[in-house]
């Protein structure tokens, strides 16, 4: 693993050229494809680093979203808005997130888990859109750091009991205080309902690169951490997990209703992320193989879909200078091909076939129903309302009368069409080879 991190470290010397960084990350993706991965064992061991099937899927998503994020943020380079500093901040964040996913040591996982928030804070406060970005950055830091302090205490207690900091060495412990301390940081990061306010503020104020990384990667850190740490709390998990499932299902239903009356495009897409993550939390807390399979598949599929929808919202914002659906109307008159991309990505977000989101949601629903059959009513409502606000976003944005104050308009570049294609293709092609995920779980 150290050779790959050495390769990524050299990227810090080519920050002057925007497209060279994109090509460098793309080459890193191809290098990872040639790594030998065993489905059932950890491999590529290197001091405190390792790789297995779970971490490899997250890292491939991370590298792909970072490459597309650079393609979407080309305006920073064109306007010469501190482009080199932007590249340096993002590459440091990339290396930190790589260490998080490739980590074998629990304490190092915690350190880089928290350190990755600092580049995101700099990104929001330095390249954000509006004056409220400072408040959004404080929300991000204090929500996540405050709930992460108990996690550090739980990790130290885990070391005292097991005399090891390894993910795969140790036994499950009991005690509801230890259970709460170990799990709260990941629920906030996902985020679970009641702890989701930081996400909405951060998405609205972040630049397009920040929104893509938040939706595609940062939300998945919580799910990845729950998958790793559930080994240590499965005894109490059988007794207490249903509480989080109930909160997540009711919160997902309520956020679906909130999305239906939302007119800010970025807030609507961010709210739909909270709804999808509530399903992921329910699947993980079910402690079933089907729930784990569905959570892993939906996290990867949602990373591509949500990031692509933020790119579409940013395309409209760069031309209309507004995120309101009251102004972004009648786009099908200007860009009918872009309306097709809106439909394709919205349909993927609502789990239409042949996307992997459909398989993920089916497996998640089966896993959640193992806890109680009464959740079927909430699951039906969440699925129905996701279609309602998805089609509402499409109809209100693409049809209707064009805004009367729109005097000039810039068409879509080929770079932006390529960006949307690279978001949509993986979601629809991975369904052809999803049997590896089913074999792993």
ABEGO torsion letter per residue (X at the ends): XAAAAAAAAAAAAAAABAAAAAAAAAAAAAAAAABBBBAABBBGBBEABBBBAAAAAAAAAAAAAAAAAAAAAAAAAAAGBGAAAAAAAAAAAAAAAAAAAABABAAAAAAAAAAAAAAAAAAAAAABABAAAAAAAAAAAAAAAAAAAAAAAAAAAAAAAAGBABAABEBBBBEAAAAAAAAAAAAAAOBBBGAAAAAAAAAAABBAAAAAAAAAAAAAAAAAAAAAAAAAAAAAAAAAAAAAAAAAAAAAAAAAAAAAABABAAAAAAAAAAAAAAAAAAAAAAGBAAAAAAAAAAAAAAAAAAAAAAAAAAAAAAAAGBABAAABBGAAAABAAAAAAAAAAAAAAAGBOABAAAAAAAAAAAAAAAABAAAAAAAAAAAAAAAAAAAAAAAAAABEBBBAABABBBBBBAAAAAAAAAAAAAAAAAAAAAAAAAAAX
